[in-house]
Amino acid sequence: MPVVSQRGQDMPVSPFRKLLPYAEAARRQGKTVYPLNIGQPDVLTPPALLEAVRTADVAVLGYAPGAGTESYRRKLEAYYQRAGIPARYDDILVTTAGSEAILFALLTCLNPGDEVIIAEPFYGTYTAFAIAAGVHIVTVTAHIEDGFALPPLADFEAVITPRTRAVLICNPSNPTGYVYTRAELDALLGLCKRHDLYLLSDEAYREYCYDGAQATSALSLEGGEEHVVLLDTISKRYSACGARVGALVTRNPEVWQAAFHFGQMRICPPVLEMIAAEAAADLPSTYFDETRAEYQARRDLTVRRLRAMPGVTCPVPGGAFYVVARLPVDDAETFGQWLLEDFTLNNQTLMLSPANGFYQTPGLGRQEVRLAYVINQTDLAAAFDCLAQALLEYPGRVEPAPAAFVEAAIAS
Amino acid sequence: MPVVSQRGQDMPVSPFRKLLPYAEAARRQGKTVYPLNIGQPDVLTPPALLEAVRTADVAVLGYAPGAGTESYRRKLEAYYQRAGIPARYDDILVTTAGSEAILFALLTCLNPGDEVIIAEPFYGTYTAFAIAAGVHIVTVTAHIEDGFALPPLADFEAVITPRTRAVLICNPSNPTGYVYTRAELDALLGLCKRHDLYLLSDEAYREYCYDGAQATSALSLEGGEEHVVLLDTISKRYSACGARVGALVTRNPEVWQAAFHFGQMRICPPVLEMIAAEAAADLPSTYFDETRAEYQARRDLTVRRLRAMPGVTCPVPGGAFYVVARLPVDDAETFGQWLLEDFTLNNQTLMLSPANGFYQTPGLGRQEVRLAYVINQTDLAAAFDCLAQALLEYPGRVEPAPAAFVEAAIAS
C-alpha cells in the first residue's frame, strides 16, 4: 500500500477545531455550547453582498481572469485608496480567500527549506501553510505581560540565518488582538531592509481597531515598496467568511508577477463571490463604524468579565475580535475538553481554543486560551457565566503563580 | 532587494493564455477572434444552479465544514452512485475546483522531489501544480498516429525510479480527447499495484463521451481502493467554470484524512458556489444527453473540417471537448501568433493553443495545436473557414512529411 507523504502526515489538526468532536458530543446531549473557539462572527453579512449575487446577469458562469475581474480590482483599488493604502490596480491580485494569499506569498517569496520569522502566539494555520510550502517557521516570543507587543528587534536579529527570507505578521493580530504601532512597523521594515527580507503582512482585521485607534498598513510604510506583501481577505471585514475572496497586494512587480503565475495555475477565484465582494467594496464607511461599535462593546464585555475572574490574566486587545487570556488551570486543552464533557451551568457550556495551538515552542501557552468574541452580547455574557463558574469547579485549577515564576518554569 | 523564489521564477505562463496579448491586440483593431484556445464553453449554465443561489436563505455567509457541506457531500454521493462510481460520503472531500484537488493530491501523495508519471501531451497546468508541490513530472509519450492511446506499459516501467510515487491520468483526456478503455485502466492499476504507486485520475469530462461510449472511472476499478484518487470538478460538467467547486475522492482513508488536513488549512470551499453545485447534482440525466449531443455535433464538425484541410492530421477524439491536430506549419506557436497579428478572413481570425505547452519533452508538439470546440457551430464553422484559408496563406507552411519521418526527426 502506498504511504501518505511526510508533509501529509505532518499536517496539524486545525487548533480551532481540535475540541470539535467533544463539542459535537455535548450538543448531541442537548447542551448549549457557545462557540468562542473560531472567528466566525454572528454579525449579519451586509444584504448588499447577497443582493448583488441575486441580481447578477449571469448566463454562462465562466472563468474570470486569473488576477480577478477588472471591475473588482478597480473597486479594491478605490477601497485601498480610501483606507490610505497606496495600492494600485496593477498591485492587486485577487485570491481565493486570505488562505490562498498566504500560500501564494510563501511559495513566491521562499524556496523550500527557507525560513520565515513569526512572533508567537500566531494564527495556528500558518503552520499548515508552511508545511504545504515546505518552509520553516522560526519564532520569537511575544509575552502576555507586555500585551503581546512586538518582541524586541534583537530577538528577531538573533534568529536570522542565511535561510531567512521573510517576516510574517498579522496586524491587528489573530490571536492576540494586538495592534502594531507605526513605530514598531517601521522598525520591522528597517530590519527587513537591512537583511533583505520580505515583510508579509496579514491585515484581515484592518477595520476593527478600538478606542479610536487605527491600524497602520505595512503597505503604507515609507520605503517598503520592494519588501511588503499585503495579505488580505473580505472574510472578517464584511462577516462573509464563506465567500472565499481575498487579495495579495504588493508594489513589487516581480513578486506580483510570480504570484500571478501561481494564480494562473488555479485559473481564477470564485466568480459569484467576487460579485459579492465587489458590492462590499461599495459599502459606506458607516458600515464599519456600526460594526466596530458592536465589536468594541463585545470586547469591553469580554475584558471586564475575564478580569473579574480570580486568577485570570487578560490584556486589553486593541483590535480584531480575539483575546488570549491566561487561566488558573493546569492545562488549557484539558480544561477545554472538561468544559465540553464534564461541565454545565444551566445546561450550557462553552468551547474555546487552547492557546498551545498558537505557539510553536513546546510548553508555551499551556495555561492560555484564545477566545473569539464573535457572538452577541447576551450569549457572550452567558458564556462568561459558564467560564467563571467552571474555573471555580475545575479539578485542575491551580492558583496562579507570579508571572516571572511562570516564565522561568516554561523556560526550564 | 529580496529575490523571488526559484519556484516562483519557474512557474510557467499558462499555455492557453500564451497568445492572449496578441488576441487582445487583434480585438482592439476590431477583428473578431474565435477563442478555440481555452476550455470555456459557451453552453448556458443550467438556470437551476443560479436559481439555487438566488433563493438561498443566507443571513450570515459563514464558513462551511472543511470537507464541504454535509448536504452537498450527500448529493455528490448520490451522483457518484448513479454514475456507477462506488464513492461514499466519507470518501468525498469537496475542494475549491479541480485545481485544488490536483494540488492536494500531489501534496498528500508525494514528498518534495518525488516523481509522478504522466503521458504527454497532458493538461499543461499540471506543470504548474508540480512546481508548486515541489515534485517532478516524468513523461511517457502518446502519439497522434495512435490517436493518443495509452502508451505501452513498458514505457511506464522504463521510467519508474525509487522516487516514483504516482501515475496521473486525465480521462477523458484534456488535451487529446482520448478515452481510456477499461483494459488500459486495469493494466495501469496493475502497474500501480506492482510498484506501490497512487493512480491519480482527473475525470473532469466524465459525461462527455461520444458515439455511445462511456468513460470508466478509475475509482470503479476492482482492487483500486488503496491506490486510486479521483480528481473531479463541476466546471465542465455543468458549464460552470467560474464556480470553483471540485472534489477529491478516495476510498483510502489515510489519503482522505491527510487531504482533509490540507483542506482545513484553507478552512472551506466557496459557500455560495457549493449551493449552486448542490442544485447541479439534482439535474436529470437528460441534461447530459442534450449537452452531450451538442458537443458531439461540434466534435463531428471539427473533425470533418480539419480532415478536409490538406496536410492536417486529426484523430477522432472520443470525449472531452478538445482535439490535438497536427498542422502543416513550421511552428504552431509562430503560426498562432501570425493568425492573430497578420491574418484575417472577413476581419475574422481564431486563437488556438500551441501544443508545445502540453508536452514536457522539448521539441515535441511543434506542429500540433489544441483546439477546444466550445463555441457554437456557426462560430466554429467560421473559425474553421479562417483556419483553412490561413493554412493556405501562411508563409511558414510546410508540406507534411510521412508520419514515420516526423517521428524520426523529433527523436533525433
Interface residues (C-beta under 8 A of the other chain):
Chain A: M1 P2 V4 S5 Q6 R7 G8 Q9 M11 P12 V13 S14 R17 I38 Q40 P41 D42 V43 L44 T45 L49 L50 V53 R54 V58 A59 V60 L61 G62 Y63 A64 G66 T96 A97 S99 E100 L103 L107 T108 C109 L110 N111 P112 D114 T125 A128 F129 A132 G134 R165 A166 D196 L197 Y198 E226 H227 S239 A240 C241 G242 A243 R244 N252 E254 V255 A258 A259 H261 F262 Q264 M265 R266 I267 C268 P269 P270 V271 L272 E273 A276
Chain B: M1 P2 V4 S5 Q6 R7 G8 Q9 M11 P12 V13 S14 R17 I38 Q40 P41 D42 V43 L44 T45 L49 L50 V53 R54 V58 A59 V60 L61 G62 Y63 A64 G66 T96 A97 S99 E100 L103 L107 T108 C109 L110 N111 P112 D114 T125 A128 F129 A132 G134 R165 A166 D196 L197 Y198 E226 H227 S239 A240 C241 G242 A243 R244 N252 E254 V255 A258 A259 H261 F262 Q264 M265 R266 I267 C268 P269 P270 V271 L272 E273 A276
